């Protein structure tokens, strides 16, 4: 939509963690999230502690930890 200011499609965030030496595991923190915000709209993201609110904001802002893998598409004001 042309009046959409923020569009998040199929966002997934995973973290690679090392467990007891060289054993590696993947933590799926956010899976297949979609979000759309239109110009002039007020949106609140709510949820329990650890539900992914900050990870969503970090992904939109492009702030990632070195062990994070982010997939999906984020458009802000028409820019990918």
ChimeraX attribute file (.defattr): number of C-alpha atoms within 10 A of each C-alpha:
attribute: neighborCount
match mode: 1-to-1
recipient: residues
	/A:1	8
	/A:2	8
	/A:3	11
	/A:4	16
	/A:5	17
	/A:6	18
	/A:7	20
	/A:8	20
	/A:9	15
	/A:10	14
	/A:11	19
	/A:12	20
	/A:13	21
	/A:14	16
	/A:15	17
	/A:16	14
	/A:17	14
	/A:18	11
	/A:19	9
	/A:20	7
	/A:21	6
	/A:22	8
	/A:23	8
	/A:24	10
	/A:25	11
	/A:26	13
	/A:27	11
	/A:28	13
	/A:29	14
	/A:30	19
	/A:31	15
	/A:32	12
	/A:33	13
	/A:34	14
	/A:35	14
	/A:36	15
	/A:37	15
	/A:38	15
	/A:39	11
	/A:40	9
	/A:41	9
	/A:42	7
	/A:43	10
	/A:44	5
	/A:45	10
	/A:46	9
	/A:47	9
	/A:48	7
	/A:49	8
	/A:50	9
	/A:51	12
	/A:52	17
	/A:53	14
	/A:54	12
	/A:55	18
	/A:56	20
	/A:57	12
	/A:58	13
	/A:59	19
	/A:60	18
	/A:61	11
	/A:62	11
	/A:63	12
	/A:64	14
	/A:65	9
	/A:66	8
	/A:67	10
	/A:68	17
	/A:69	14
	/A:70	16
	/A:71	16
	/A:72	15
	/A:73	15
	/A:74	22
	/A:75	15
	/A:76	14
	/A:77	14
	/A:78	13
	/A:79	9
	/A:80	10
